[in-house]
Amino acid sequence: MMPAGRPVREPVVVQLAGWRLPNSPIRITNQPLGDEAFAALLRDATRHKLIGVLAGAVGEGSIPVTPGQFEQVAEHHEAAMQVAIELEQTLLAAVDVLAEVDVEPIVLKGSALARTVALEPEHRTFGDVDLLVRSTEIPAVVAAFEGIGARRAFESLGTEYDRRFAKSITMRWKSHEIDIHRTLAPGPFGLRISEADLHRDRVPFDIGGRSLLAFDPERHLVHACLHAALGDVEPFLANQRDIGLLVTQPGLNHVRVLDLAARWKLEAPVAKGLLAAAKRLRLPASTSTAWAGAYRPSRQERFLLASYQREQSRFRRTAAASLLVLPWRDRPAYLRALTRRKY
């Protein structure tokens, strides 16, 4: 069982991440914070990508502020929203570029979560564009972007690696980054995901009258858990808030979430991401969180998880771990591609 209340000793930024989630306090603070404490909150909200949530909580009165503090929040939020507008313009332009080569991508994370999961779009800030395409489409997609002046952010390990083993390819275009995803995570867990499954049950959403495609809530939740468990060593609170919003959606099919995790052999990272968010944000008990609390990873799963747990030498560690999950027939091509990497 998850605790019913939220301890007062929790940092305000953690309470902020749980704002308007079930079990969240109606009022996070009773009076304006002192200047030093408010500066820390503003700094933490920026670092954890919660400026939009902070603006919402301040606007609703869940965090009382002084006039000067209100102006600071408004200034930070306006800047974040300007970035979001520019990124959505880049997203729409990118979708047009891909339409020229008959590719219809699925929009991942940022804009898709803002438009389909966040309580209000302006609550969910983001810093790049993420698009999922089929592996067979990657050469044409990269060529299409290079044709309009986009350039790779990192050296290529070859077309074969891009199509069969990479998580994504990052392109820089008009001062923004576009991540072209083949799968949802780097390393061994990303290699386990069924590509055909990823492109099923797509959900339309709207930006400025344009209809785009996103994941259904169940795939969104699995992806958010992977991002929390396998991404940064300390997950961003915004990512854990995504998990909280998704896992408490009334219409979420928990059985489908657990089925996807099992089918893709992702139980360990999904359970880790779910459990960490549930504990940190005091989420109410659900089928998914109860499963996560009871799940015990195997010895191999613990080894695979450990390969992601240090920023330093992560690529080498996850590359070595990937050999455990790749079929024998794919290992020579994988090793050939790795010899091109400059360490």
Buried (B, 14 or more C-beta within 10 A) or exposed (E): EBEEEBEEEBEBBBBBBBBBBBBBBEBBBEEBBEEEEBEBBBEBBBBBBBBBBBBBBBBEEBBBBBEEBBEBBEEBBEEBBEBBEEBBBBBBBBBEBBEEBEBBBBBBBBBBBBBBBBBEBBBBBBEBBBBBBBBEBBEBBBEBBEEEEBEBEEEEBBEEBBBBBBBBBBBBBEEBBBBBBBBBBBBBBBBBBEEEEBBEEBBEBEBEEEEBBBBBBBBBBBBBBBBBBBBEEEBBBBBBBBBBBBBBBEEBBBEBBBEBBEEBBBBBBBBBBBBBBBBBBBBBEBBBBBBBBEBEBEEEBEEBBEBBEEEEEBBEBBBBBBBEBBEEEBEEBBEEBBEEEEE
